[in-house]
Amino acid sequence: MEKLYAPGRNSVEINSPATEYPQRGRSSREPATSTSPPSRAKARRSGSPRRTGLRGHDQHGRRAEGAGDRHGPGQHHRPRRQAGGGGQESKAPTERFIDRFSRYYTPGGLVVGALVATLPPLLFGEPWGEWIYKGLAILLIGCPCALVISTPAAIAAGLSAGARRGMLMKGGAVLEGFGKITAVAFDKTGTLTEGKPVVTDVVAYGRTEREVLSMAAALEQGSSHPLAIAILDKAKAEKVPIPPAFGAKAVSGKGVEGNVGGVALFLASAKAAAERASLSPEQASKVEEHNGQGKTVSVLLAGDSVAGLIAMRDEPREDAKAGLAALKDLGIRTVMLTGDNRKTAEAIAAGLGVEARAELLSQDKQRIVGEMQKDGLKVAKVGDGINDAPAFAAADIGIAMGGGTDVALETADAAILHGRVEDVSYMVQLWRAVMANIKQNIAVALGLKAVFLVTTVIGLTGLWPAILADTGATVLVTANAMRLLGWKGR
């Protein structure tokens, strides 16, 4: 009986410590969620040529790790925080504190107003009309409108200012969380780098370079992973024929294998390839040479021998170095987490001035985030949101870079739509600007009320000035909060 498998229902988590094969098969469009209807999956006979009509999966039935399998295969999605929720969870802690304070402030104002209106006439025989008038003025002064609106107005303006710059945050709680961040962990591919690797070198052994490129492209046909796209683009540019591949499948944590033209092929990192075939000293030296130049090397095995090497390089984003430096200036530690090999990671990190942790699986990234938190750090994790989902869940704040997929936006707490590394530091600066604005608003709201409370009791002001003070304070704090809409960062 022929084996059937459904790409939309049975996912294979791909995690590789050498060339970031954990991200193979990722989609840039459709999220792979645990709630996807079973009817959307279409069974295909194993061993047949690929058909790539389904978005969100590659040709091997590999599915990007997303909302439905963020904690690993077989585990269900548990949303972190929903945007737009009106509950207490989406409110910033400062806003919740002001709400709690108002619960005592308002009754307190009522009590003070009642005492001012009744005690002088009862105890000292003062005129009732005069003191009731003063009591009513104090009730107006005790209205918490300006105080209650001081925080949400500033936070709403801050969220709007961030959105104008392409920085989306799921509520005030997330925005305030940026004020507590002391460390930021970045993914490499597509985050600190452009996420658009290009093939720089093809080295053939016993075959021509065109044959090596043709066989590798056959295995990668239909995949949306950046490394696969780089190989396919190179094959297209060189006008290399791409034959069909049979029995193509992912090898978890290693690479992809299949049969092309009757030859069993395996395309993977040098480390994974070395488990199946021996690399000659010359081949190993060539791999080391490319890795030292910051290139990712994939090894193509034909049977049990090395058919060729394909070296690719993903250039850092233009603002990556400046963005990392800006975070360091704010006193925030930065670290790069990558599944790439150590030499390639260190070459990229050296140029950016960031600490590198290499050869990591997705669960390793999650573990490192947890270790940083145990050291007392508040950690933000920045990545494309696919293989970063477990680390997003563990981090204090998860940030999807470049908008990411629908899965990334659902899993993360914030998103940087324009793909600027500097925007991470801008998020921290934005909260500091919002917090300064909130303090100004609270000072205005309470200060005006305190002044008019005293002047009303001693008879300098009456009911109408109290009305103007209450309404004026509300207008002032709202206008002050609106100034944040013009915030542009440094």
C-alpha positions as CSV (number, residue, x, y, z in Angstrom):
1,M,0.0,0.0,0.0
2,E,1.3,3.3,-1.0
3,K,1.9,5.8,1.8
4,L,-0.2,9.0,1.8
5,Y,0.6,12.1,3.7
6,A,-1.2,15.5,4.0
7,P,1.0,18.5,4.0
8,G,-1.7,20.6,5.7
9,R,-2.2,18.3,8.6
10,N,1.0,16.6,9.5
11,S,3.9,19.0,10.0
12,V,7.6,18.3,10.3
13,E,9.6,20.7,12.5
14,I,12.8,21.4,10.7
15,N,15.6,22.5,13.1
16,S,19.2,22.6,11.9
17,P,22.2,23.9,13.8
18,A,24.3,24.6,10.8
19,T,22.7,26.4,8.0
20,E,19.5,27.6,9.5
21,Y,17.5,24.8,7.9
22,P,15.1,25.2,10.7
23,Q,13.4,27.8,8.6
24,R,13.1,25.7,5.5
25,G,9.7,25.7,4.0
26,R,8.5,28.8,5.7
27,S,5.7,30.8,4.2
28,S,5.4,34.5,3.7
29,R,1.7,34.4,3.3
30,E,-0.5,31.9,5.0
31,P,-0.2,30.9,8.6
32,A,0.0,27.3,9.6
33,T,-2.3,27.1,12.6
34,S,-3.7,24.3,14.7
35,T,-7.2,25.5,13.8
36,S,-6.8,25.0,10.0
37,P,-9.7,22.9,8.7
38,P,-8.7,19.4,7.8
39,S,-10.4,19.7,4.5
40,R,-7.7,22.2,3.4
41,A,-5.1,19.5,3.4
42,K,-4.6,17.5,0.1
43,A,-3.1,14.1,0.2
44,R,-0.3,13.3,-2.2
45,R,1.4,10.0,-2.9
46,S,5.0,9.9,-1.7
47,G,7.5,9.3,-4.4
48,S,5.6,11.4,-7.0
49,P,6.9,14.6,-8.5
50,R,6.2,17.7,-6.4
51,R,3.2,19.9,-6.9
52,T,3.4,23.2,-5.1
53,G,-0.1,24.6,-5.2
54,L,-0.4,25.0,-1.4
55,R,0.8,28.2,0.3
56,G,2.3,27.9,3.7
57,H,4.0,24.6,2.9
58,D,6.9,23.6,0.8
59,Q,7.0,20.8,-1.7
60,H,8.1,18.2,0.9
61,G,5.1,18.6,3.1
62,R,7.3,20.6,5.5
63,R,5.3,23.2,7.3
64,A,6.7,26.3,9.0
65,E,6.6,26.2,12.7
66,G,3.8,28.6,13.6
67,A,0.9,29.3,15.9
68,G,-0.2,25.7,15.9
69,D,3.1,24.1,16.7
70,R,5.0,26.9,18.4
71,H,6.1,24.7,21.3
72,G,7.0,21.8,19.1
73,P,5.1,19.1,17.1
74,G,1.8,18.0,18.5
75,Q,1.4,20.8,20.9
76,H,-1.5,23.3,20.6
77,H,-1.4,27.0,20.1
78,R,-1.9,29.1,23.1
79,P,-2.2,32.8,22.1
80,R,-0.1,35.3,24.0
81,R,-2.0,38.5,23.8
82,Q,-4.8,39.6,21.5
83,A,-4.6,43.0,20.0
84,G,-7.4,45.4,20.6
85,G,-8.7,43.6,23.6
86,G,-10.4,46.0,26.0
87,G,-9.6,44.0,29.1
88,Q,-7.2,44.8,31.9
89,E,-4.5,42.6,30.3
90,S,-4.1,45.1,27.4
91,K,-3.8,48.1,29.7
92,A,-0.5,49.4,30.8
93,P,0.4,48.9,34.5
94,T,0.6,52.7,34.9
95,E,-2.9,53.0,33.5
96,R,-4.3,50.3,35.8
97,F,-2.7,52.1,38.8
98,I,-4.4,55.3,37.9
99,D,-7.7,53.5,37.5
100,R,-7.2,52.0,41.0
101,F,-6.2,55.4,42.4
102,S,-9.3,57.0,41.0
103,R,-11.5,54.5,42.9
104,Y,-10.3,56.0,46.1
105,Y,-9.8,59.6,44.8
106,T,-13.4,60.1,43.7
107,P,-15.1,58.8,46.9
108,G,-12.5,60.9,48.9
109,G,-13.6,64.0,46.9
110,L,-17.2,63.3,47.8
111,V,-16.4,63.0,51.5
112,V,-14.3,66.2,51.5
113,G,-17.1,68.1,49.7
114,A,-19.7,66.8,52.1
115,L,-17.6,67.7,55.2
116,V,-16.9,71.2,53.8
117,A,-20.6,71.8,53.2
118,T,-21.8,70.6,56.6
119,L,-19.2,70.9,59.3
120,P,-18.7,74.7,59.4
121,P,-22.5,75.4,59.7
122,L,-23.0,72.6,62.3
123,L,-19.9,73.3,64.4
124,F,-19.4,77.0,64.1
125,G,-22.8,78.4,63.0
126,E,-21.5,79.5,59.6
127,P,-24.1,80.3,56.9
128,W,-25.4,77.1,55.2
129,G,-25.7,78.7,51.7
130,E,-22.1,79.8,51.6
131,W,-20.7,76.5,52.7
132,I,-23.0,74.4,50.5
133,Y,-21.8,76.5,47.6
134,K,-18.2,75.8,48.5
135,G,-19.0,72.1,49.0
136,L,-20.4,71.9,45.4
137,A,-17.3,73.6,44.1
138,I,-15.1,71.0,45.8
139,L,-17.2,68.2,44.3
140,L,-16.4,69.6,40.9
141,I,-12.8,69.9,41.8
142,G,-12.9,66.2,43.0
143,C,-14.1,65.0,39.5
144,P,-11.3,62.7,38.3
145,C,-11.8,63.3,34.6
146,A,-8.4,64.9,33.9
147,L,-6.6,62.4,36.0
148,V,-8.3,59.3,34.5
149,I,-7.7,60.5,31.0
150,S,-4.1,61.5,31.5
151,T,-2.6,58.1,31.1
152,P,-4.8,56.4,28.3
153,A,-4.6,59.6,26.2
154,A,-0.8,59.5,26.3
155,I,-0.6,55.8,25.6
156,A,-3.1,56.0,22.7
157,A,-1.1,58.8,21.2
158,G,2.1,56.9,21.7
159,L,0.7,53.8,20.0
160,S,-0.5,55.9,17.1
161,A,2.9,57.6,16.8
162,G,4.5,54.2,16.7
163,A,2.1,52.9,14.1
164,R,2.9,55.9,11.9
165,R,6.5,54.7,11.8
166,G,5.5,51.1,11.1
167,M,5.9,50.0,14.8
168,L,2.8,48.1,15.9
169,M,2.3,47.2,19.5
170,K,-0.5,45.2,21.0
171,G,-1.8,47.6,23.6
172,G,-0.4,49.8,26.4
173,A,1.0,46.9,28.4
174,V,3.4,46.0,25.5
175,L,4.4,49.7,25.1
176,E,5.2,50.0,28.8
177,G,7.0,46.7,28.7
178,F,9.6,48.3,26.4
179,G,10.6,50.6,29.3
180,K,11.7,47.6,31.3
181,I,13.7,45.8,28.6
182,T,17.4,45.3,29.5
183,A,18.4,42.8,26.8
184,V,17.4,42.2,23.2
185,A,18.0,38.8,21.4
186,F,18.0,39.0,17.6
187,D,17.6,36.3,15.0
188,K,20.1,36.6,12.2
189,T,18.4,35.6,8.9
190,G,15.9,38.2,7.9
191,T,16.3,40.2,11.0
192,L,19.9,41.5,11.3
193,T,20.4,40.4,7.7
194,E,18.3,41.2,4.6
195,G,16.9,37.7,4.5
196,K,17.8,37.5,0.8
197,P,20.9,35.3,0.5
198,V,22.5,35.0,-2.9
199,V,24.6,32.1,-4.2
200,T,28.2,33.3,-4.4
201,D,30.1,30.1,-5.1
202,V,29.3,26.7,-6.6
203,V,32.1,24.1,-6.3
204,A,31.8,20.8,-8.1
205,Y,33.5,17.5,-7.5
206,G,33.3,15.0,-10.3
207,R,30.6,16.9,-12.0
208,T,30.1,20.3,-13.6
209,E,28.9,23.3,-11.6
210,R,25.8,23.4,-13.7
211,E,25.0,19.8,-12.8
212,V,25.5,20.5,-9.1
213,L,23.3,23.6,-9.3
214,S,20.6,21.7,-11.3
215,M,20.4,18.8,-8.8
216,A,20.3,21.2,-5.8
217,A,17.5,23.3,-7.4
218,A,15.5,20.1,-8.1
219,L,15.4,19.3,-4.4
220,E,14.5,22.9,-3.5
221,Q,11.8,23.3,-6.1
222,G,8.7,25.0,-4.7
223,S,10.3,25.9,-1.3
224,S,9.9,29.4,0.0
225,H,12.9,29.3,2.4
226,P,15.5,32.0,1.7
227,L,18.3,29.6,1.0
228,A,16.1,27.5,-1.3
229,I,15.1,30.7,-3.2
230,A,18.7,31.7,-3.5
231,I,19.6,28.4,-5.2
232,L,16.5,28.5,-7.4
233,D,17.3,32.1,-8.4
234,K,20.9,31.2,-9.3
235,A,19.6,28.3,-11.4
236,K,17.2,30.5,-13.2
237,A,19.9,33.2,-13.8
238,E,22.3,30.6,-15.2
239,K,19.4,29.0,-17.3
240,V,20.1,25.6,-15.7
241,P,17.4,23.0,-16.3
242,I,15.6,21.8,-13.2
243,P,14.5,18.2,-13.4
244,P,11.7,16.7,-11.2
245,A,12.6,15.2,-7.9
246,F,11.0,12.1,-6.5
247,G,10.5,11.1,-2.9
248,A,11.7,14.5,-1.8
249,K,11.4,14.9,2.0
250,A,12.8,16.9,4.9
251,V,15.3,15.2,7.2
252,S,14.4,16.8,10.6
253,G,17.2,19.1,11.8
254,K,19.5,18.3,8.9
255,G,18.3,19.2,5.4
256,V,16.4,17.7,2.5
257,E,16.8,14.5,0.4
258,G,15.3,13.0,-2.7
259,N,15.9,11.2,-5.9
260,V,16.8,13.1,-9.1
261,G,17.5,11.2,-12.3
262,G,17.9,7.9,-10.4
263,V,20.5,9.4,-8.1
264,A,19.9,9.7,-4.4
265,L,20.7,13.2,-3.3
266,F,21.1,14.9,0.1
267,L,21.4,18.7,0.5
268,A,22.4,19.8,4.0
269,S,24.9,21.6,6.1
270,A,28.5,20.4,6.2
271,K,27.9,19.0,9.7
272,A,24.9,17.0,8.7
273,A,26.6,15.8,5.4
274,A,29.6,14.6,7.4
275,E,27.3,12.1,9.2
276,R,26.7,10.4,5.9
277,A,29.9,10.8,3.9
278,S,33.5,11.8,4.6
279,L,34.7,15.2,3.4
280,S,38.2,15.2,2.1
281,P,40.7,17.7,3.8
282,E,40.4,19.9,0.7
283,Q,36.6,19.9,0.8
284,A,36.6,20.6,4.6
285,S,39.1,23.4,4.1
286,K,36.9,24.9,1.4
287,V,33.9,24.9,3.7
288,E,36.0,26.6,6.5
289,E,37.2,29.2,4.0
290,H,33.7,30.1,3.0
291,N,32.4,30.1,6.6
292,G,35.2,32.4,7.6
293,Q,33.9,34.9,5.0
294,G,30.4,34.9,6.6
295,K,29.0,32.5,4.0
296,T,26.6,29.7,4.6
297,V,27.7,26.4,2.9
298,S,25.3,23.7,1.8
299,V,26.9,20.3,0.8
300,L,25.3,18.2,-1.9
301,L,25.8,14.5,-1.6
302,A,25.2,12.1,-4.5
303,G,24.9,8.7,-3.0
304,D,27.7,8.5,-0.4
305,S,30.1,11.0,-2.1
306,V,30.3,14.8,-2.2
307,A,29.0,16.1,-5.5
308,G,29.5,19.8,-4.7
309,L,29.4,22.8,-2.4
310,I,27.0,25.8,-2.6
311,A,28.1,28.9,-0.7
312,M,25.6,31.7,0.0
313,R,25.8,35.0,1.8
314,D,23.1,37.1,3.4
315,E,24.2,40.7,3.8
316,P,23.5,42.6,7.0
317,R,20.8,45.3,6.8
318,E,22.1,48.8,6.2
319,D,20.9,50.0,9.6
320,A,21.8,46.9,11.6
321,K,25.0,48.2,13.0
322,A,23.6,51.6,13.9
323,G,20.5,50.0,15.4
324,L,22.5,47.7,17.7
325,A,24.7,50.7,18.7
326,A,21.6,52.7,19.6
327,L,20.4,49.9,21.9
328,K,23.8,49.8,23.6
329,D,23.7,53.5,24.1
330,L,20.4,53.0,26.0
331,G,22.2,50.5,28.3
332,I,20.6,47.4,26.6
333,R,22.5,44.3,26.0
334,T,22.3,42.7,22.5
335,V,22.9,39.2,21.4
336,M,22.4,37.4,18.0
337,L,20.9,33.9,18.1
338,T,21.3,31.8,14.9
339,G,21.2,28.3,13.6
340,D,24.1,29.0,11.3
341,N,27.6,27.6,11.9
342,R,29.8,29.3,14.4
343,K,32.4,30.8,12.0
344,T,29.7,32.3,9.7
345,A,27.9,33.7,12.7
346,E,31.1,35.2,14.2
347,A,32.0,36.8,10.9
348,I,28.6,38.5,10.7
349,A,28.6,39.4,14.4
350,A,32.1,40.9,14.2
351,G,31.0,43.4,11.5
352,L,27.9,44.4,13.5
353,G,29.5,44.5,17.0
354,V,27.1,42.1,18.6
355,E,27.5,39.0,20.7
356,A,26.8,35.8,18.7
357,R,25.4,32.4,19.8
358,A,25.5,30.0,16.9
359,E,24.5,26.4,15.9
360,L,21.2,26.7,17.7
361,L,17.9,24.9,17.3
362,S,14.7,26.7,18.0
363,Q,14.4,25.1,21.4
364,D,18.0,26.3,22.1
365,K,16.9,29.9,21.4
366,Q,14.1,29.5,23.8
367,R,16.5,28.0,26.4
368,I,18.9,30.9,26.0
369,V,16.1,33.5,26.5
370,G,15.2,31.7,29.7
371,E,18.7,31.7,30.9
372,M,19.0,35.5,30.4
373,Q,15.8,36.0,32.3
374,K,17.2,33.9,35.2
375,D,20.1,36.3,35.2
376,G,17.6,39.1,36.0
377,L,17.3,40.5,32.5
378,K,14.0,41.6,30.8
379,V,14.4,40.1,27.3
380,A,12.9,41.1,24.0
381,K,13.2,38.6,21.2
382,V,13.3,39.9,17.6
383,G,12.8,37.6,14.6
384,D,10.7,36.6,11.6
385,G,8.3,34.8,13.9
386,I,8.4,31.4,12.4
387,N,11.2,29.3,14.1
388,D,11.3,32.1,16.7
389,A,7.8,31.2,18.0
390,P,9.1,29.3,21.1
391,A,11.5,32.1,22.0
392,F,8.8,34.6,21.4
393,A,6.7,32.7,23.9
394,A,9.5,32.7,26.5
395,A,10.6,36.3,26.0
396,D,9.1,39.2,27.9
397,I,8.3,40.8,24.6
398,G,8.3,39.2,21.1
399,I,8.9,41.4,18.1
400,A,8.2,40.3,14.5
401,M,10.6,41.9,12.1
402,G,9.5,43.1,8.7
403,G,5.9,42.4,9.3
404,G,6.5,38.6,9.1
405,T,3.7,36.2,8.4
406,D,0.2,36.2,9.9
407,V,1.6,33.6,12.3
408,A,4.4,36.0,13.3
409,L,2.0,38.9,13.9
410,E,-0.3,36.6,16.0
411,T,2.5,35.2,18.1
412,A,4.5,38.4,18.7
413,D,3.6,41.3,21.0
414,A,4.9,43.9,18.5
415,A,5.9,44.1,14.9
416,I,8.3,46.3,12.9
417,L,6.8,46.6,9.5
418,H,9.6,48.4,7.7
419,G,12.3,46.0,8.8
420,R,14.5,48.6,10.4
421,V,16.7,47.3,13.3
422,E,16.8,50.9,14.6
423,D,13.1,50.7,15.3
424,V,13.7,48.5,18.3
425,S,15.6,51.3,20.0
426,Y,12.8,53.7,18.9
427,M,10.3,51.6,20.7
428,V,12.2,52.0,23.9
429,Q,12.6,55.7,23.3
430,L,8.9,56.0,22.5
431,W,7.9,54.6,25.9
432,R,10.2,57.0,27.6
433,A,8.6,59.9,25.8
434,V,5.1,58.5,26.7
435,M,6.1,58.1,30.4
436,A,7.4,61.7,30.6
437,N,4.1,62.9,29.0
438,I,2.1,60.9,31.6
439,K,4.0,62.4,34.5
440,Q,3.3,65.9,33.0
441,N,-0.4,65.1,32.7
442,I,-0.7,63.8,36.2
443,A,1.1,66.8,37.6
444,V,-1.2,69.2,35.7
445,A,-4.4,67.2,36.7
446,L,-3.5,67.0,40.4
447,G,-1.7,70.3,40.6
448,L,-4.7,72.4,39.3
449,K,-7.1,70.6,41.6
450,A,-4.9,71.1,44.7
451,V,-4.6,74.8,44.0
452,F,-8.3,75.3,43.5
453,L,-9.2,73.2,46.5
454,V,-7.2,75.6,48.7
455,T,-8.5,78.8,47.0
456,T,-12.1,77.5,47.2
457,V,-11.9,76.7,50.9
458,I,-10.5,80.1,51.8
459,G,-13.0,81.9,49.6
460,L,-10.8,83.2,46.8
461,T,-12.6,81.2,44.1
462,G,-16.1,79.9,43.6
463,L,-18.1,77.5,41.6
464,W,-17.4,78.8,38.1
465,P,-13.6,78.9,38.5
466,A,-13.9,75.3,39.7
467,I,-15.8,74.3,36.6
468,L,-13.2,76.0,34.4
469,A,-10.4,74.3,36.4
470,D,-11.9,70.9,36.0
471,T,-12.7,71.3,32.2
472,G,-9.5,73.2,31.6
473,A,-7.4,70.4,33.2
474,T,-9.0,67.8,31.0
475,V,-8.4,69.9,27.9
476,L,-4.8,70.5,28.9
477,V,-3.8,66.9,29.5
478,T,-5.5,65.8,26.3
479,A,-3.7,68.5,24.3
480,N,-0.4,67.6,26.0
481,A,-0.9,63.9,25.1
482,M,-1.7,64.8,21.5
483,R,1.8,66.3,21.2
484,L,3.1,62.7,21.1
485,L,1.5,62.3,17.6
486,G,4.4,64.4,16.3
487,W,7.0,62.2,17.9
488,K,9.6,61.1,15.4
489,G,12.3,59.6,17.6
490,R,15.9,60.9,17.7
